[in-house]
């Protein structure tokens, strides 16, 4: 268990999951005494519309795992960068262990398979692979059964490798997936491992 005020900090990414709706990622943009504000969530061009006093589940990825709590929408602004104001929960409970070491170097990735392309965001990485947010486009690539390749950049270094799906998890409606680097003897795993250590919290 971790206190809510220790998890909810400005510029931290969280996931918002209302009952019977998709999970939306958002950025914490402001903290008040007992309220935290997020930008207007618009996951996959599907805006998230909420009403005052609506209950939602919120999740945050930390070094040791995924932490989850419940809260209530208290305020709505007209500012898209400070749109929804939620009560700060007293505490968060760990709901899932991490499968990769947490990297602070979040970056956009490109997956390719035949004529399919998907853009997504890396959550963390290691010398063995990457964990990413699972988008509908990436799900299409996974379901195509074609060979999959990923392009990523860390600092000034670019990496390209074939990958295979290791796992995907929709527990609590958080769409994430882990991919393993394969069939690439030229991949500088030592360099990636050093970068992973550098950017691990």
Secondary structure, DSSP 8 states (H G I E B T S, - for coil): -EEHHHH--TT-EEEEEETTS-EEEEEEEEE-SSEEEE---EETTEE----TT-EEEEEEEETTEEEEEEEEEEEE-S-TTS-EEEE--SEEEEEEE-SS-BBS---EEEEEETTEEEEEEEEEE-SSEEEEE--HHHHHHHHHTS-EEEEEEETTEEEEEEEEEEEEE-GGG--EEEEEEES-TTS-HHHHHHHHHHTB-
